[in-house]
Amino acid sequence: MDRDDFIIFVYCLVEEQYAAITNGKKLRKRGFSPKLSDAEVITIEICGEYLGFHDDKAIFNYFRKHYNDWFPDLEDRTTFVRQAANLWQVKARVQQRFVQLSGQMHETYQIIDTAPLPVCEYVRRRRDRCFKPDADYGYCAAKDMHYYGFKLGLRTSRIGMITHFDLLPARPHDIQLLDDLVDGFQQGVILADKGFIDAHRQTILARRGVFLAAQTRKNMASLDLPQSVRKQFRRWRKKIETVIAQLAGRFQIERIRARDLWHFQSRLIRKILAHTICVFINLQLGRPPLDFSGLVTS
């Protein structure tokens, strides 16, 4: 599809889910209603992220210049940014609705992992006053990187749709964040890397029907999984690595610039939502779920 069709497609999807969430009720009980509808704001954010504009100013300027006829009420950048930030809970609920509609929420096999979310350059960590006391020092073993910020906890289905996400503290080891990552997962198999190996926690999860299959170390026995699943393990694990790479590359999730947790969280959620909607659209069109490059042709 071309760029115009993509924007229309996204708007129709968002408007439908927004109507289902609000059920015709107004979200705001005080003050004047904004000129730009909430569905329009969310659409602009999602499409802006996909098209490569990753901060509020760039998104606003692009749509103000090229789509002023479509969004004539997009007039003041400050109003747009404030309205977008206030909708972070709505965007989180819309994201979960798309996961439910796609049938991926209760997928039997799901994958978990974490990714670093730096909030400033490491050399600036001692003098940067943002996000205190929420942000902390962390270490990413995969990138051999020390950083100051947060961790993004992800759970995805086998096709790469994000079924659950959490903004987590950076300092604790991944195994200490396991409960957050499996929250809401009722029954099935969780695939993880060797950083999540913990016999005690695995036993507790098994009692509620959740089997944690972690990538084994060299001195450990092979995974206690059916042969067919063992063959797919690495391929499925590769999916979440692809998702993290897309979030870091196309959506610049490691370069979120904000001075407070409220705006940081809002921008994080819109990137997650943009990724989820792209996967959802690909499924609707019968395309490979994680093929974002070919989704919009011009």
Secondary structure, DSSP 8 states (H G I E B T S, - for coil): --HHHHHHHHHHHHHHHHHHHHTT--S--SS---SS-HHHHHHHHHHHHHTT--SHHHHHHHHHHH-TTT-TT---HHHHHHHHHHTHHHHHHHHHHHHHHHT-TT-SEEEEEEEEEEEE-GGGTTT--TTTTT-EEEEETTTTEEEEEEEEEEEEETTS-EEEEEEEESSS-GGGGHHHHTTT--SEEEEE-GGG--HHHHHHHHHTTEEEEE---TTS----S-HHHHHHHHHHHHHHHHHHHHHHHTS-GGG---SSHHHHHHHHHHHHHHHHHHHHHHHHHT--TT--TTT---
